[in-house]
């Protein structure tokens, strides 16, 4: 009978990991320890490039990148707006694109249950740690309730090791905002509505949205309010 790796052994191996293959092995060890389908760590940098490790098959990993699923994946978009762990059932899968993505994922061996931990690192770094399985809602709820604290701990252990192994990918200082982005964020900080800001800057609301989204991305913020707060705290705008 196969003896599954003990958690302490997994943490020790992860601490000694010297490259991505070792991170992959740690994911597989953790998957085997819990007896679930998949474990994955997924880091998306500010340029949209992806880095990570996990037990999903190479066919699905390549398909995910080739089809640019990052832009429609409800797990990524949903977790980007949250700071607490997320059960996939609580995400919005209602759009046609999301439902098609889900069917494709299931066809490629991704389970129908998921639990993802959003990770916020230095200078707006965003990453996810995910456990995935196929089972009933009741079984999955019991699993996540029992192991929630350990999974959150695992998420930060993987992220700390990933930052150490790939320092060239770690976000540097926040990018400067353009003059138009500064104007837009300043007026929003003062309390103007989007319509009022667009009118004040003599631009369309569509153009304003582009400026705000660009500023939000540079700041690594989860929403406009978060972006305004970060811009103020970092001295990028003044009111």
C-alpha positions as CSV (number, residue, x, y, z in Angstrom):
1,X,0.0,0.0,0.0
2,X,1.3,3.4,-0.9
3,X,2.1,5.8,2.0
4,X,1.0,9.3,1.2
5,X,3.5,12.1,2.1
6,X,2.9,13.8,5.5
7,X,2.3,17.5,5.5
8,X,5.5,18.3,7.4
9,X,7.5,16.4,4.8
10,X,5.7,18.4,2.1
11,X,6.6,21.7,3.8
12,X,10.2,20.6,4.2
13,X,10.5,19.7,0.5
14,X,8.8,22.9,-0.5
15,X,11.3,25.0,1.6
16,X,14.1,23.2,-0.1
17,X,12.7,23.6,-3.7
18,X,15.3,24.9,-6.1
19,X,13.2,25.3,-9.2
20,X,9.8,24.9,-10.9
21,X,10.1,21.1,-11.2
22,X,10.4,21.0,-7.4
23,X,7.3,23.2,-7.0
24,X,5.5,20.8,-9.4
25,X,6.4,17.9,-7.1
26,X,5.2,19.7,-4.1
27,X,1.8,20.3,-5.8
28,X,1.6,16.5,-6.6
29,X,2.6,15.6,-3.0
30,X,-0.1,17.9,-1.6
31,X,-2.7,16.5,-4.1
32,X,-1.8,12.9,-3.0
33,X,-1.9,13.8,0.7
34,X,-5.5,15.2,0.4
35,X,-6.6,12.6,-2.1
36,X,-8.0,15.2,-4.6
37,X,-7.7,15.7,-8.3
38,X,-5.5,18.8,-8.6
39,X,-3.4,21.4,-6.7
40,X,-2.2,24.5,-8.5
41,X,-0.4,27.8,-7.9
42,X,-1.0,30.5,-10.5
43,X,0.8,33.8,-10.6
44,X,-0.3,36.5,-13.1
45,X,2.1,39.5,-13.3
46,X,1.2,43.1,-14.2
47,X,1.9,42.5,-17.9
48,X,-0.5,39.5,-18.0
49,X,2.3,36.9,-18.2
50,X,1.7,33.7,-16.3
51,X,3.9,31.6,-14.1
52,X,3.0,28.7,-11.9
53,X,2.9,25.0,-11.2
54,X,0.3,22.4,-10.6
55,X,-1.1,19.0,-11.4
56,X,-3.3,19.9,-14.4
57,X,-2.3,18.0,-17.5
58,X,0.0,19.7,-20.1
59,X,-2.8,19.6,-22.7
60,X,-5.1,21.8,-20.5
61,X,-2.2,24.1,-19.4
62,X,-1.3,24.7,-23.0
63,X,-4.9,25.1,-24.1
64,X,-5.5,27.6,-21.3
65,X,-2.7,29.8,-22.5
66,X,-3.2,29.4,-26.2
67,X,-6.9,30.3,-26.0
68,X,-6.2,33.2,-23.6
69,X,-8.6,31.8,-21.1
70,X,-7.1,34.1,-18.5
71,X,-9.4,37.0,-19.7
72,X,-12.6,35.0,-19.2
73,X,-11.8,32.6,-16.4
74,X,-14.3,33.4,-13.6
75,X,-11.9,32.0,-11.0
76,X,-9.2,34.6,-11.9
77,X,-11.6,37.6,-12.3
78,X,-13.7,36.6,-9.3
79,X,-10.7,36.1,-7.0
80,X,-9.1,39.4,-8.2
81,X,-12.0,41.2,-6.5
82,X,-11.7,39.3,-3.3
83,X,-9.3,38.9,-0.4
84,X,-10.8,35.9,1.3
85,X,-10.7,32.2,0.0
86,X,-13.3,31.5,-2.6
87,X,-15.4,28.4,-3.3
88,X,-16.0,28.2,-7.1
89,X,-19.8,27.7,-6.5
90,X,-19.9,31.3,-5.3
91,X,-18.4,32.7,-8.5
92,X,-20.4,34.0,-11.5
93,X,-20.6,31.3,-14.2
94,X,-23.6,32.8,-15.9
95,X,-22.1,34.2,-19.1
96,X,-22.0,32.2,-22.3
97,X,-18.2,32.5,-22.4
98,X,-17.8,31.3,-18.8
99,X,-20.1,28.3,-19.3
100,X,-18.2,27.3,-22.5
101,X,-14.9,27.6,-20.6
102,X,-16.2,25.5,-17.8
103,X,-17.3,22.7,-20.2
104,X,-13.9,22.7,-21.8
105,X,-12.2,22.5,-18.4
106,X,-14.3,19.6,-17.4
107,X,-13.6,17.8,-20.7
108,X,-9.8,18.2,-19.9
109,X,-9.9,16.7,-16.5
110,X,-10.5,19.7,-14.3
111,X,-12.9,18.8,-11.4
112,X,-16.3,20.4,-10.8
113,X,-15.4,21.7,-7.4
114,X,-12.7,24.2,-6.5
115,X,-11.4,26.3,-3.6
116,X,-9.0,29.2,-4.5
117,X,-7.0,31.4,-2.2
118,X,-6.2,34.9,-3.6
119,X,-2.7,36.0,-2.7
120,X,-1.6,39.7,-2.6
121,X,2.2,40.1,-2.8
122,X,4.6,43.1,-2.9
123,X,3.7,46.0,-5.2
124,X,0.4,44.6,-6.3
125,X,1.4,41.1,-7.0
126,X,-1.6,38.8,-7.6
127,X,-1.5,35.0,-7.4
128,X,-3.9,32.1,-6.7
129,X,-3.5,28.8,-4.9
130,X,-6.2,26.3,-5.9
131,X,-7.4,22.9,-4.8
132,X,-9.7,21.1,-7.2
133,X,-11.8,17.9,-7.2
134,X,-14.9,16.1,-8.4
135,X,-17.5,15.3,-5.7
136,X,-20.8,16.3,-4.2
137,X,-21.3,19.8,-2.8
138,X,-21.6,18.3,0.7
139,X,-18.4,16.4,0.5
140,X,-16.5,19.4,-0.8
141,X,-17.9,21.7,1.9
142,X,-16.7,19.3,4.5
143,X,-13.3,19.1,2.9
144,X,-12.8,22.9,2.7
145,X,-14.1,23.5,6.2
146,X,-11.7,20.9,7.6
147,X,-8.6,22.0,5.7
148,X,-9.2,25.7,5.2
149,X,-6.5,26.9,7.5
150,X,-3.9,24.5,6.1
151,X,-4.8,25.5,2.5
152,X,-4.4,29.2,3.3
153,X,-1.0,28.4,4.9
154,X,0.0,26.4,1.8
155,X,-1.0,29.3,-0.5
156,X,1.4,31.6,1.2
157,X,4.2,29.0,1.4
158,X,4.0,28.5,-2.4
159,X,3.9,32.2,-3.1
160,X,6.9,32.9,-0.8
161,X,8.9,30.2,-2.6
162,X,7.8,31.3,-6.0
163,X,9.0,34.9,-5.3
164,X,12.3,33.5,-4.1
165,X,12.8,31.3,-7.2
166,X,11.7,33.9,-9.8
167,X,12.9,37.3,-8.5
168,X,13.0,38.6,-12.0
169,X,9.3,38.2,-12.3
170,X,8.5,40.0,-9.0
171,X,6.7,43.3,-9.5
172,X,9.0,46.3,-9.1
173,X,7.9,49.7,-8.1
174,X,4.4,50.8,-9.2
175,X,4.4,52.3,-12.7
176,X,3.8,56.0,-12.8
177,X,0.3,57.1,-13.8
178,X,-0.1,59.1,-17.0
179,X,-1.3,62.8,-16.7
180,X,-4.8,61.8,-17.9
181,X,-4.9,58.9,-15.4
182,X,-3.8,61.3,-12.6
183,X,-6.6,63.8,-13.6
184,X,-9.2,61.0,-13.7
185,X,-8.2,59.5,-10.4
186,X,-7.9,62.8,-8.7
187,X,-11.5,63.9,-9.7
188,X,-12.8,60.5,-8.6
189,X,-11.0,60.9,-5.2
190,X,-12.7,64.3,-4.8
191,X,-16.1,62.7,-5.2
192,X,-17.1,63.4,-8.7
193,X,-19.2,60.8,-10.5
194,X,-17.9,59.1,-13.6
195,X,-20.2,61.2,-15.8
196,X,-19.0,64.4,-14.1
197,X,-15.3,63.4,-14.5
198,X,-15.8,62.7,-18.2
199,X,-17.5,66.0,-18.7
200,X,-14.8,67.9,-16.7
201,X,-12.1,66.2,-18.8
202,X,-14.1,66.6,-22.1
203,X,-13.9,62.9,-22.9
204,X,-16.4,60.2,-23.3
205,X,-17.2,57.8,-20.4
206,X,-15.8,55.0,-22.5
207,X,-12.5,56.8,-22.7
208,X,-12.6,57.5,-19.0
209,X,-13.2,53.9,-18.3
210,X,-10.0,53.0,-20.2
211,X,-8.0,55.5,-18.1
212,X,-9.4,54.2,-14.9
213,X,-8.8,50.6,-15.8
214,X,-5.3,51.3,-16.8
215,X,-4.6,53.1,-13.5
216,X,-6.2,50.3,-11.6
217,X,-4.0,47.7,-13.3
218,X,-0.8,49.7,-12.7
219,X,-1.8,50.0,-9.0
220,X,-2.7,46.3,-8.7
221,X,-6.0,47.4,-7.2
222,X,-9.1,45.2,-7.1
223,X,-11.6,48.0,-8.0
224,X,-11.8,51.8,-8.5
225,X,-12.2,52.6,-4.9
226,X,-9.1,50.5,-4.0
227,X,-7.2,52.2,-6.9
228,X,-8.0,55.7,-5.6
229,X,-6.9,54.7,-2.1
230,X,-3.6,53.3,-3.3
231,X,-2.9,56.3,-5.5
232,X,-3.5,58.6,-2.5
233,X,-1.5,56.5,-0.1
234,X,1.5,56.4,-2.5
235,X,1.4,60.1,-3.3
236,X,0.5,59.6,-6.9
237,X,-2.5,62.0,-6.6
238,X,-3.3,64.8,-4.2
239,X,-6.7,66.2,-3.1
